[in-house]
Amino acid sequence: MERRSPLHSVYEAAGARFATHEGCLVPELFTSLSRECAAVRQTAGVVDWSARGFLTATGADHADFLHRMLSNEVKQLESGQGNYSTLLTAQGHLVADLNLWRMEDHVLLETHWTTKDILRETLERYVIADDVLLTDQSDALTALLVEGPAAAGLLEAAGAQPLPTKEFNHTWVRFSDGTPVHVANLSQAGGRGYELIFVTEVAHNVWETLVAARRQIAWEPLGIAVLNVLRTEAGIPWHGAELKATTLPPEAGLEARAISYTKGCYLGQEIIERIRSRGHVNRKLIGLLLDADAVPAAGTKLLAAGKEVGEITTAVHSPTLGRVIALGYVRREHLAPKTRLEIASGGAAEVTTLPFLRFP
């Protein structure tokens, strides 16, 4: 049976349509794409984020060990800070992308439900004389996203204060009913947002407190289909679509977010440094404005003068922009904005810079 959110019955009662995401059954849509997109861009929306895996790293050497393994900084982070990172192969390809949350006596690693096992297994393979223990907490923890310009107001109405003000900063708060919730300043939709992590047993308490806060701040439940549109508008690559086992982080534009060029050695670092010294990769993730009668499927090829030069990884209809947009990989010779490409399934695509939309 597919993993289900602890709030599955709540979503069923709300009339949600369901879909599988990262091996988990989650709400796909509650009302309509246009209504849910408008809610999160104008006020606030809440997204089920239970398709996540969580590992804790403990032991006297856990920070030093993770610093040698992951592509981003670990040792210089203080409790209450975090970042986005990757675990790579020795050839520089992606094993897993993850959020790292530094706690007082341990590190919480958050990744996708479908990559938590390979993340743990790969890390454990390199634990030799280190005092490090990796524990899977995925069944014990779950998460929600609160997105939109009124996200902070909604959480404050729920009793969550003070909120972290800097991206990737995080803290424990208590909702008005006393429920402890870990709040991180992080948006998956390109605007203002927070991630809530909490033990599975209190999921209904968290939801009911957010529902009660509707008296002060209007919000809508959002399905994963809407989050897919929002993150595409924001140019955020997703595992399984843009991020795969063959991906090199610079191809996906992850240099600024996930890679430290000053921390020293880590697994795959030699390849990443070689790419930087060379100055380019052979292909790059870009945005595409589509002139097409239908939304092309992922994997649809992009052509220049009849020759394959790339492929679409995600295509959606954006209610905000009123047109079909896409993310895709294109060879470096065709990356200039306004470059016109043919879509193999019909229509044309124009290369554009990411993100498609910027929000304060």
Short mmCIF file of the C-alpha atoms (twelve columns), coordinates in Angstrom:
data_MODEL
# 
_entry.id   MODEL 
# 
loop_
_atom_site.group_PDB 
_atom_site.id 
_atom_site.type_symbol 
_atom_site.label_atom_id 
_atom_site.label_alt_id 
_atom_site.label_comp_id 
_atom_site.label_asym_id 
_atom_site.label_seq_id 
_atom_site.Cartn_x 
_atom_site.Cartn_y 
_atom_site.Cartn_z 
_atom_site.pdbx_PDB_model_num 
ATOM 1   C CA . MET A 1   0.000   0.000  0.000   1 
ATOM 2   C CA . GLU A 2   1.203   3.518  -0.785  1 
ATOM 3   C CA . ARG A 3   2.257   5.682  2.112   1 
ATOM 4   C CA . ARG A 4   -0.572  8.019  3.112   1 
ATOM 5   C CA . SER A 5   -0.500  11.322 4.902   1 
ATOM 6   C CA . PRO A 6   -1.658  11.217 8.539   1 
ATOM 7   C CA . LEU A 7   -4.201  13.823 7.376   1 
ATOM 8   C CA . HIS A 8   -5.603  11.633 4.583   1 
ATOM 9   C CA . SER A 9   -9.087  11.409 6.140   1 
ATOM 10  C CA . VAL A 10  -9.220  15.199 6.518   1 
ATOM 11  C CA . TYR A 11  -8.385  15.629 2.843   1 
ATOM 12  C CA . GLU A 12  -10.975 13.034 1.835   1 
ATOM 13  C CA . ALA A 13  -13.651 14.897 3.800   1 
ATOM 14  C CA . ALA A 14  -12.602 18.109 2.028   1 
ATOM 15  C CA . GLY A 15  -13.218 16.472 -1.361  1 
ATOM 16  C CA . ALA A 16  -9.590  16.227 -2.466  1 
ATOM 17  C CA . ARG A 17  -8.552  14.352 -5.568  1 
ATOM 18  C CA . PHE A 18  -5.441  12.243 -4.895  1 
ATOM 19  C CA . ALA A 19  -2.290  11.391 -6.832  1 
ATOM 20  C CA . THR A 20  0.984   9.601  -6.172  1 
ATOM 21  C CA . HIS A 21  3.966   11.853 -5.513  1 
ATOM 22  C CA . GLU A 22  7.378   10.474 -4.520  1 
ATOM 23  C CA . GLY A 23  5.798   7.115  -3.756  1 
ATOM 24  C CA . CYS A 24  3.144   8.627  -1.467  1 
ATOM 25  C CA . LEU A 25  -0.582  9.211  -1.940  1 
ATOM 26  C CA . VAL A 26  -1.183  12.950 -1.463  1 
ATOM 27  C CA . PRO A 27  -3.873  15.466 -2.431  1 
ATOM 28  C CA . GLU A 28  -3.553  16.440 -6.096  1 
ATOM 29  C CA . LEU A 29  -6.277  19.099 -6.195  1 
ATOM 30  C CA . PHE A 30  -9.014  20.389 -3.882  1 
ATOM 31  C CA . THR A 31  -10.887 22.878 -6.086  1 
ATOM 32  C CA . SER A 32  -9.198  24.138 -9.267  1 
ATOM 33  C CA . LEU A 33  -5.713  25.126 -10.389 1 
ATOM 34  C CA . SER A 34  -6.733  28.725 -10.914 1 
ATOM 35  C CA . ARG A 35  -8.384  29.111 -7.502  1 
ATOM 36  C CA . GLU A 36  -5.590  27.424 -5.567  1 
ATOM 37  C CA . CYS A 37  -2.844  29.296 -7.457  1 
ATOM 38  C CA . ALA A 38  -4.622  32.599 -6.833  1 
ATOM 39  C CA . ALA A 39  -4.932  31.823 -3.114  1 
ATOM 40  C CA . VAL A 40  -1.237  31.181 -2.612  1 
ATOM 41  C CA . ARG A 41  -0.148  34.159 -4.708  1 
ATOM 42  C CA . GLN A 42  -2.596  36.556 -3.015  1 
ATOM 43  C CA . THR A 43  -3.024  35.291 0.552   1 
ATOM 44  C CA . ALA A 44  -1.899  31.837 1.755   1 
ATOM 45  C CA . GLY A 45  -2.129  28.147 1.029   1 
ATOM 46  C CA . VAL A 46  -1.254  24.980 2.942   1 
ATOM 47  C CA . VAL A 47  0.276   21.987 1.152   1 
ATOM 48  C CA . ASP A 48  0.640   18.431 2.407   1 
ATOM 49  C CA . TRP A 49  4.392   17.696 2.445   1 
ATOM 50  C CA . SER A 50  4.272   14.205 3.912   1 
ATOM 51  C CA . ALA A 51  6.194   12.672 0.987   1 
ATOM 52  C CA . ARG A 52  9.411   13.500 2.827   1 
ATOM 53  C CA . GLY A 53  12.017  11.329 4.485   1 
ATOM 54  C CA . PHE A 54  13.909  12.320 7.630   1 
ATOM 55  C CA . LEU A 55  17.218  11.081 9.017   1 
ATOM 56  C CA . THR A 56  18.920  12.206 12.204  1 
ATOM 57  C CA . ALA A 57  22.712  12.230 12.405  1 
ATOM 58  C CA . THR A 58  24.122  11.958 15.930  1 
ATOM 59  C CA . GLY A 59  27.421  11.045 17.545  1 
ATOM 60  C CA . ALA A 60  30.581  12.988 18.380  1 
ATOM 61  C CA . ASP A 61  31.725  13.093 14.730  1 
ATOM 62  C CA . HIS A 62  28.397  13.665 12.961  1 
ATOM 63  C CA . ALA A 63  29.080  17.263 11.852  1 
ATOM 64  C CA . ASP A 64  32.637  16.557 10.636  1 
ATOM 65  C CA . PHE A 65  31.445  13.454 8.795   1 
ATOM 66  C CA . LEU A 66  28.566  15.207 7.012   1 
ATOM 67  C CA . HIS A 67  30.869  18.119 6.152   1 
ATOM 68  C CA . ARG A 68  33.144  15.664 4.285   1 
ATOM 69  C CA . MET A 69  30.221  14.030 2.512   1 
ATOM 70  C CA . LEU A 70  27.790  16.772 1.463   1 
ATOM 71  C CA . SER A 71  28.292  19.521 -1.125  1 
ATOM 72  C CA . ASN A 72  27.321  22.409 1.152   1 
ATOM 73  C CA . GLU A 73  28.580  23.776 4.464   1 
ATOM 74  C CA . VAL A 74  27.906  21.858 7.678   1 
ATOM 75  C CA . LYS A 75  30.535  22.666 10.316  1 
ATOM 76  C CA . GLN A 76  30.098  26.435 10.121  1 
ATOM 77  C CA . LEU A 77  26.333  26.227 10.649  1 
ATOM 78  C CA . GLU A 78  25.035  27.040 14.104  1 
ATOM 79  C CA . SER A 79  21.990  25.564 15.815  1 
ATOM 80  C CA . GLY A 80  18.924  27.111 14.190  1 
ATOM 81  C CA . GLN A 81  20.572  27.410 10.783  1 
ATOM 82  C CA . GLY A 82  20.279  25.170 7.740   1 
ATOM 83  C CA . ASN A 83  20.827  24.917 4.022   1 
ATOM 84  C CA . TYR A 84  20.081  23.026 0.841   1 
ATOM 85  C CA . SER A 85  22.681  20.446 -0.122  1 
ATOM 86  C CA . THR A 86  23.377  17.385 -2.215  1 
ATOM 87  C CA . LEU A 87  25.042  14.026 -1.795  1 
ATOM 88  C CA . LEU A 88  26.965  13.120 -4.951  1 
ATOM 89  C CA . THR A 89  28.735  10.126 -6.390  1 
ATOM 90  C CA . ALA A 90  32.485  10.244 -6.914  1 
ATOM 91  C CA . GLN A 91  31.638  11.133 -10.536 1 
ATOM 92  C CA . GLY A 92  29.665  14.198 -9.404  1 
ATOM 93  C CA . HIS A 93  26.221  12.792 -10.185 1 
ATOM 94  C CA . LEU A 94  23.266  13.225 -7.873  1 
ATOM 95  C CA . VAL A 95  22.505  10.627 -5.207  1 
ATOM 96  C CA . ALA A 96  20.029  12.822 -3.304  1 
ATOM 97  C CA . ASP A 97  19.192  16.474 -2.766  1 
ATOM 98  C CA . LEU A 98  18.241  17.460 0.772   1 
ATOM 99  C CA . ASN A 99  17.584  20.140 3.348   1 
ATOM 100 C CA . LEU A 100 19.941  20.143 6.319   1 
ATOM 101 C CA . TRP A 101 18.716  21.481 9.676   1 
ATOM 102 C CA . ARG A 102 21.412  22.016 12.338  1 
ATOM 103 C CA . MET A 103 20.125  21.334 15.864  1 
ATOM 104 C CA . GLU A 104 21.942  21.697 19.174  1 
ATOM 105 C CA . ASP A 105 23.118  18.089 19.421  1 
ATOM 106 C CA . HIS A 106 22.308  16.572 16.018  1 
ATOM 107 C CA . VAL A 107 21.570  17.282 12.375  1 
ATOM 108 C CA . LEU A 108 18.202  16.572 10.756  1 
ATOM 109 C CA . LEU A 109 18.482  15.566 7.101   1 
ATOM 110 C CA . GLU A 110 15.290  15.990 5.078   1 
ATOM 111 C CA . THR A 111 14.952  14.451 1.645   1 
ATOM 112 C CA . HIS A 112 12.316  12.773 -0.524  1 
ATOM 113 C CA . TRP A 113 10.523  9.650  0.635   1 
ATOM 114 C CA . THR A 114 11.947  7.819  -2.402  1 
ATOM 115 C CA . THR A 115 15.570  8.833  -1.718  1 
ATOM 116 C CA . LYS A 116 15.784  8.487  2.072   1 
ATOM 117 C CA . ASP A 117 17.026  4.898  1.896   1 
ATOM 118 C CA . ILE A 118 19.757  5.515  -0.685  1 
ATOM 119 C CA . LEU A 119 20.808  8.644  1.227   1 
ATOM 120 C CA . ARG A 120 21.219  6.637  4.415   1 
ATOM 121 C CA . GLU A 121 22.829  3.625  2.740   1 
ATOM 122 C CA . THR A 122 25.346  5.752  0.841   1 
ATOM 123 C CA . LEU A 123 26.318  7.762  3.910   1 
ATOM 124 C CA . GLU A 124 26.649  4.650  6.069   1 
ATOM 125 C CA . ARG A 125 28.960  3.099  3.489   1 
ATOM 126 C CA . TYR A 126 31.507  5.793  4.309   1 
ATOM 127 C CA . VAL A 127 31.210  5.573  8.095   1 
ATOM 128 C CA . ILE A 128 34.383  3.714  9.058   1 
ATOM 129 C CA . ALA A 129 36.040  4.962  12.239  1 
ATOM 130 C CA . ASP A 130 33.649  7.887  12.738  1 
ATOM 131 C CA . ASP A 131 31.338  8.134  15.743  1 
ATOM 132 C CA . VAL A 132 28.193  8.689  13.672  1 
ATOM 133 C CA . LEU A 133 24.726  7.170  13.935  1 
ATOM 134 C CA . LEU A 134 22.124  7.707  11.216  1 
ATOM 135 C CA . THR A 135 18.547  6.997  12.293  1 
ATOM 136 C CA . ASP A 136 15.511  6.943  10.016  1 
ATOM 137 C CA . GLN A 137 12.783  9.129  11.569  1 
ATOM 138 C CA . SER A 138 10.532  9.152  8.499   1 
ATOM 139 C CA . ASP A 139 7.615   7.333  10.122  1 
ATOM 140 C CA . ALA A 140 7.800   9.517  13.222  1 
ATOM 141 C CA . LEU A 141 7.794   12.896 11.431  1 
ATOM 142 C CA . THR A 142 5.665   14.588 8.808   1 
ATOM 143 C CA . ALA A 143 5.413   18.066 7.298   1 
ATOM 144 C CA . LEU A 144 3.211   20.795 5.847   1 
ATOM 145 C CA . LEU A 145 4.105   23.814 3.728   1 
ATOM 146 C CA . VAL A 146 2.534   27.208 4.386   1 
ATOM 147 C CA . GLU A 147 2.988   29.386 1.299   1 
ATOM 148 C CA . GLY A 148 2.015   32.897 0.255   1 
ATOM 149 C CA . PRO A 149 2.310   36.564 1.285   1 
ATOM 150 C CA . ALA A 150 0.098   35.954 4.331   1 
ATOM 151 C CA . ALA A 151 2.023   32.835 5.457   1 
ATOM 152 C CA . ALA A 152 3.664   34.581 8.400   1 
ATOM 153 C CA . GLY A 153 0.367   36.134 9.483   1 
ATOM 154 C CA . LEU A 154 -1.330  32.747 9.354   1 
ATOM 155 C CA . LEU A 155 1.298   31.112 11.547  1 
ATOM 156 C CA . GLU A 156 1.248   34.004 13.998  1 
ATOM 157 C CA . ALA A 157 -2.544  33.679 14.176  1 
ATOM 158 C CA . ALA A 158 -1.960  30.001 15.012  1 
ATOM 159 C CA . GLY A 159 0.271   31.068 17.903  1 
ATOM 160 C CA . ALA A 160 3.661   30.416 16.264  1 
ATOM 161 C CA . GLN A 161 5.993   33.144 17.513  1 
ATOM 162 C CA . PRO A 162 8.690   34.230 16.996  1 
ATOM 163 C CA . LEU A 163 9.113   33.080 13.406  1 
ATOM 164 C CA . PRO A 164 12.547  32.716 11.784  1 
ATOM 165 C CA . THR A 165 13.125  35.682 9.465   1 
ATOM 166 C CA . LYS A 166 16.043  34.462 7.338   1 
ATOM 167 C CA . GLU A 167 15.826  31.727 4.711   1 
ATOM 168 C CA . PHE A 168 16.799  28.312 6.097   1 
ATOM 169 C CA . ASN A 169 16.739  29.556 9.686   1 
ATOM 170 C CA . HIS A 170 14.497  27.409 11.856  1 
ATOM 171 C CA . THR A 171 13.155  27.122 15.383  1 
ATOM 172 C CA . TRP A 172 10.730  25.215 17.582  1 
ATOM 173 C CA . VAL A 173 7.508   27.024 18.483  1 
ATOM 174 C CA . ARG A 174 4.260   26.082 20.177  1 
ATOM 175 C CA . PHE A 175 0.914   26.571 18.527  1 
ATOM 176 C CA . SER A 176 -1.876  28.140 20.558  1 
ATOM 177 C CA . ASP A 177 -3.021  24.697 21.732  1 
ATOM 178 C CA . GLY A 178 0.472   23.858 23.001  1 
ATOM 179 C CA . THR A 179 1.470   21.622 20.076  1 
ATOM 180 C CA . PRO A 180 5.236   21.785 19.384  1 
ATOM 181 C CA . VAL A 181 6.096   22.507 15.732  1 
ATOM 182 C CA . HIS A 182 9.454   22.958 14.048  1 
ATOM 183 C CA . VAL A 183 9.180   25.982 11.730  1 
ATOM 184 C CA . ALA A 184 11.704  26.675 8.964   1 
ATOM 185 C CA . ASN A 185 11.801  29.771 6.781   1 
ATOM 186 C CA . LEU A 186 11.669  28.149 3.361   1 
ATOM 187 C CA . SER A 187 9.376   28.461 0.353   1 
ATOM 188 C CA . GLN A 188 8.831   25.776 -2.259  1 
ATOM 189 C CA . ALA A 189 6.778   28.184 -4.382  1 
ATOM 190 C CA . GLY A 190 9.213   31.035 -4.944  1 
ATOM 191 C CA . GLY A 191 7.677   33.588 -2.601  1 
ATOM 192 C CA . ARG A 192 7.232   33.750 1.152   1 
ATOM 193 C CA . GLY A 193 6.793   30.459 2.894   1 
ATOM 194 C CA . TYR A 194 7.490   28.182 5.826   1 
ATOM 195 C CA . GLU A 195 7.889   24.474 6.331   1 
ATOM 196 C CA . LEU A 196 6.310   22.893 9.405   1 
ATOM 197 C CA . ILE A 197 7.818   19.637 10.691  1 
ATOM 198 C CA . PHE A 198 6.156   17.803 13.581  1 
ATOM 199 C CA . VAL A 199 5.596   14.345 14.999  1 
ATOM 200 C CA . THR A 200 2.949   12.374 13.147  1 
ATOM 201 C CA . GLU A 201 0.728   11.984 16.217  1 
ATOM 202 C CA . VAL A 202 -0.012  15.728 16.410  1 
ATOM 203 C CA . ALA A 203 -0.866  16.195 12.728  1 
ATOM 204 C CA . HIS A 204 -4.582  16.708 13.411  1 
ATOM 205 C CA . ASN A 205 -3.827  19.234 16.167  1 
ATOM 206 C CA . VAL A 206 -1.656  21.238 13.761  1 
ATOM 207 C CA . TRP A 207 -4.315  21.165 11.048  1 
ATOM 208 C CA . GLU A 208 -7.154  22.127 13.385  1 
ATOM 209 C CA . THR A 209 -5.144  25.054 14.755  1 
ATOM 210 C CA . LEU A 210 -4.518  26.311 11.219  1 
ATOM 211 C CA . VAL A 211 -8.225  25.920 10.440  1 
ATOM 212 C CA . ALA A 212 -9.110  27.955 13.541  1 
ATOM 213 C CA . ALA A 213 -6.689  30.665 12.395  1 
ATOM 214 C CA . ARG A 214 -8.827  31.104 9.254   1 
ATOM 215 C CA . ARG A 215 -10.949 33.487 11.298  1 
ATOM 216 C CA . GLN A 216 -8.039  35.926 11.034  1 
ATOM 217 C CA . ILE A 217 -6.170  34.915 7.859   1 
ATOM 218 C CA . ALA A 218 -7.891  33.393 4.828   1 
ATOM 219 C CA . TRP A 219 -6.137  30.398 3.272   1 
ATOM 220 C CA . GLU A 220 -6.841  27.463 0.971   1 
ATOM 221 C CA . PRO A 221 -5.616  23.860 1.040   1 
ATOM 222 C CA . LEU A 222 -3.418  23.207 -1.991  1 
ATOM 223 C CA . GLY A 223 -2.834  20.032 -3.965  1 
ATOM 224 C CA . ILE A 224 0.506   18.813 -5.272  1 
ATOM 225 C CA . ALA A 225 -0.564  19.740 -8.838  1 
ATOM 226 C CA . VAL A 226 -0.747  23.381 -7.754  1 
ATOM 227 C CA . LEU A 227 2.623   23.230 -6.023  1 
ATOM 228 C CA . ASN A 228 4.045   21.806 -9.242  1 
ATOM 229 C CA . VAL A 229 2.764   24.871 -11.135 1 
ATOM 230 C CA . LEU A 230 4.063   27.274 -8.486  1 
ATOM 231 C CA . ARG A 231 7.527   25.729 -8.321  1 
ATOM 232 C CA . THR A 232 7.725   25.708 -12.135 1 
ATOM 233 C CA . GLU A 233 6.897   29.420 -12.185 1 
ATOM 234 C CA . ALA A 234 9.686   29.872 -9.627  1 
ATOM 235 C CA . GLY A 235 12.145  27.731 -11.607 1 
ATOM 236 C CA . ILE A 236 12.679  25.243 -8.762  1 
ATOM 237 C CA . PRO A 237 13.844  21.821 -10.035 1 
ATOM 238 C CA . TRP A 238 12.189  18.721 -8.629  1 
ATOM 239 C CA . HIS A 239 13.561  15.276 -7.981  1 
ATOM 240 C CA . GLY A 240 12.348  12.800 -10.582 1 
ATOM 241 C CA . ALA A 241 11.746  15.534 -13.153 1 
ATOM 242 C CA . GLU A 242 14.786  17.806 -13.390 1 
ATOM 243 C CA . LEU A 243 16.933  16.047 -10.776 1 
ATOM 244 C CA . LYS A 244 17.884  12.466 -11.591 1 
ATOM 245 C CA . ALA A 245 20.756  10.068 -10.990 1 
ATOM 246 C CA . THR A 246 22.448  11.312 -14.183 1 
ATOM 247 C CA . THR A 247 22.250  14.992 -13.171 1 
ATOM 248 C CA . LEU A 248 25.314  17.087 -12.406 1 
ATOM 249 C CA . PRO A 249 24.322  19.889 -9.974  1 
ATOM 250 C CA . PRO A 250 25.655  22.720 -12.231 1 
ATOM 251 C CA . GLU A 251 23.407  21.471 -15.043 1 
ATOM 252 C CA . ALA A 252 20.378  22.114 -12.817 1 
ATOM 253 C CA . GLY A 253 21.625  25.512 -11.650 1 
ATOM 254 C CA . LEU A 254 22.239  24.323 -8.092  1 
ATOM 255 C CA . GLU A 255 25.636  26.032 -7.658  1 
ATOM 256 C CA . ALA A 256 24.420  28.988 -5.580  1 
ATOM 257 C CA . ARG A 257 21.978  26.989 -3.473  1 
ATOM 258 C CA . ALA A 258 23.642  23.641 -2.857  1 
ATOM 259 C CA . ILE A 259 27.394  23.918 -3.401  1 
ATOM 260 C CA . SER A 260 30.109  25.539 -1.310  1 
ATOM 261 C CA . TYR A 261 33.305  26.256 -3.241  1 
ATOM 262 C CA . THR A 262 35.203  27.183 -0.073  1 
ATOM 263 C CA . LYS A 263 34.512  24.308 2.333   1 
ATOM 264 C CA . GLY A 264 37.162  21.912 1.044   1 
ATOM 265 C CA . CYS A 265 36.836  18.306 -0.030  1 
ATOM 266 C CA . TYR A 266 33.581  16.355 -0.208  1 
ATOM 267 C CA . LEU A 267 32.352  13.408 -2.225  1 
ATOM 268 C CA . GLY A 268 32.302  14.387 -5.924  1 
ATOM 269 C CA . GLN A 269 34.055  17.705 -5.300  1 
ATOM 270 C CA . GLU A 270 36.809  17.102 -7.856  1 
ATOM 271 C CA . ILE A 271 34.280  16.843 -10.695 1 
ATOM 272 C CA . ILE A 272 32.371  19.941 -9.576  1 
ATOM 273 C CA . GLU A 273 35.611  21.934 -9.379  1 
ATOM 274 C CA . ARG A 274 36.618  20.712 -12.829 1 
ATOM 275 C CA . ILE A 275 33.300  21.938 -14.236 1 
ATOM 276 C CA . ARG A 276 33.819  25.332 -12.603 1 
ATOM 277 C CA . SER A 277 37.331  25.674 -14.013 1 
ATOM 278 C CA . ARG A 278 36.090  24.685 -17.457 1 
ATOM 279 C CA . GLY A 279 33.409  27.360 -17.157 1 
ATOM 280 C CA . HIS A 280 30.392  25.485 -18.471 1 
ATOM 281 C CA . VAL A 281 28.420  22.268 -18.731 1 
ATOM 282 C CA . ASN A 282 27.181  20.844 -22.008 1 
ATOM 283 C CA . ARG A 283 23.526  21.364 -21.126 1 
ATOM 284 C CA . LYS A 284 21.635  23.608 -18.739 1 
ATOM 285 C CA . LEU A 285 18.209  23.802 -17.142 1 
ATOM 286 C CA . ILE A 286 16.264  26.751 -18.578 1 
ATOM 287 C CA . GLY A 287 12.761  28.171 -18.814 1 
ATOM 288 C CA . LEU A 288 10.626  27.810 -21.924 1 
ATOM 289 C CA . LEU A 289 7.620   29.841 -23.070 1 
ATOM 290 C CA . LEU A 290 5.558   27.464 -25.184 1 
ATOM 291 C CA . ASP A 291 3.375   28.068 -28.195 1 
ATOM 292 C CA . ALA A 292 1.548   24.762 -28.219 1 
ATOM 293 C CA . ASP A 293 -2.048  23.543 -28.425 1 
ATOM 294 C CA . ALA A 294 -1.541  21.143 -25.516 1 
ATOM 295 C CA . VAL A 295 0.788   20.763 -22.552 1 
ATOM 296 C CA . PRO A 296 3.665   18.540 -23.778 1 
ATOM 297 C CA . ALA A 297 4.615   15.471 -21.791 1 
ATOM 298 C CA . ALA A 298 7.839   15.278 -19.850 1 
ATOM 299 C CA . GLY A 299 10.564  13.907 -22.102 1 
ATOM 300 C CA . THR A 300 9.279   15.650 -25.241 1 
ATOM 301 C CA . LYS A 301 12.272  16.548 -27.390 1 
ATOM 302 C CA . LEU A 302 13.309  20.057 -28.380 1 
ATOM 303 C CA . LEU A 303 14.714  20.607 -31.862 1 
ATOM 304 C CA . ALA A 304 16.740  23.216 -33.725 1 
ATOM 305 C CA . ALA A 305 16.636  22.952 -37.516 1 
ATOM 306 C CA . GLY A 306 15.272  19.448 -37.065 1 
ATOM 307 C CA . LYS A 307 18.119  18.329 -34.795 1 
ATOM 308 C CA . GLU A 308 17.556  17.312 -31.180 1 
ATOM 309 C CA . VAL A 309 19.077  19.871 -28.784 1 
ATOM 310 C CA . GLY A 310 17.217  19.247 -25.551 1 
ATOM 311 C CA . GLU A 311 14.083  18.006 -23.849 1 
ATOM 312 C CA . ILE A 312 11.216  19.227 -21.701 1 
ATOM 313 C CA . THR A 313 11.269  17.979 -18.120 1 
ATOM 314 C CA . THR A 314 8.118   19.698 -16.788 1 
ATOM 315 C CA . ALA A 315 5.372   21.562 -18.627 1 
ATOM 316 C CA . VAL A 316 2.328   23.193 -17.001 1 
ATOM 317 C CA . HIS A 317 -0.355  25.732 -17.709 1 
ATOM 318 C CA . SER A 318 0.291   28.761 -15.521 1 
ATOM 319 C CA . PRO A 319 -2.966  30.518 -14.529 1 
ATOM 320 C CA . THR A 320 -0.919  33.505 -13.347 1 
ATOM 321 C CA . LEU A 321 0.804   33.964 -16.715 1 
ATOM 322 C CA . GLY A 322 -2.134  32.678 -18.752 1 
ATOM 323 C CA . ARG A 323 0.010   30.385 -20.896 1 
ATOM 324 C CA . VAL A 324 1.918   27.109 -21.034 1 
ATOM 325 C CA . ILE A 325 5.441   27.228 -19.578 1 
ATOM 326 C CA . ALA A 326 8.086   24.569 -19.142 1 
ATOM 327 C CA . LEU A 327 11.402  23.653 -17.639 1 
ATOM 328 C CA . GLY A 328 13.872  21.740 -19.739 1 
ATOM 329 C CA . TYR A 329 17.474  20.929 -20.482 1 
ATOM 330 C CA . VAL A 330 18.968  22.503 -23.596 1 
ATOM 331 C CA . ARG A 331 22.463  22.286 -25.065 1 
ATOM 332 C CA . ARG A 332 24.628  25.293 -24.287 1 
ATOM 333 C CA . GLU A 333 24.707  26.475 -27.908 1 
ATOM 334 C CA . HIS A 334 20.977  27.255 -27.676 1 
ATOM 335 C CA . LEU A 335 20.701  28.851 -24.209 1 
ATOM 336 C CA . ALA A 336 20.464  32.509 -25.231 1 
ATOM 337 C CA . PRO A 337 17.145  34.115 -24.173 1 
ATOM 338 C CA . LYS A 338 14.580  34.402 -26.993 1 
ATOM 339 C CA . THR A 339 16.144  31.460 -28.880 1 
ATOM 340 C CA . ARG A 340 13.329  29.712 -30.749 1 
ATOM 341 C CA . LEU A 341 13.140  25.922 -30.679 1 
ATOM 342 C CA . GLU A 342 10.732  23.416 -32.158 1 
ATOM 343 C CA . ILE A 343 8.713   21.066 -29.944 1 
ATOM 344 C CA . ALA A 344 8.759   17.533 -31.340 1 
ATOM 345 C CA . SER A 345 5.079   17.011 -30.501 1 
ATOM 346 C CA . GLY A 346 4.093   20.253 -32.248 1 
ATOM 347 C CA . GLY A 347 4.467   23.968 -31.634 1 
ATOM 348 C CA . ALA A 348 7.420   26.117 -30.668 1 
ATOM 349 C CA . ALA A 349 9.320   27.113 -27.537 1 
ATOM 350 C CA . GLU A 350 11.182  30.294 -26.662 1 
ATOM 351 C CA . VAL A 351 14.094  30.139 -24.228 1 
ATOM 352 C CA . THR A 352 13.764  32.477 -21.260 1 
ATOM 353 C CA . THR A 353 15.592  33.090 -17.992 1 
ATOM 354 C CA . LEU A 354 14.395  31.697 -14.682 1 
ATOM 355 C CA . PRO A 355 12.346  32.308 -12.650 1 
ATOM 356 C CA . PHE A 356 9.292   33.052 -14.758 1 
ATOM 357 C CA . LEU A 357 7.857   35.097 -11.868 1 
ATOM 358 C CA . ARG A 358 9.480   36.884 -8.941  1 
ATOM 359 C CA . PHE A 359 7.685   37.549 -5.677  1 
ATOM 360 C CA . PRO A 360 8.847   39.625 -2.686  1 
# 
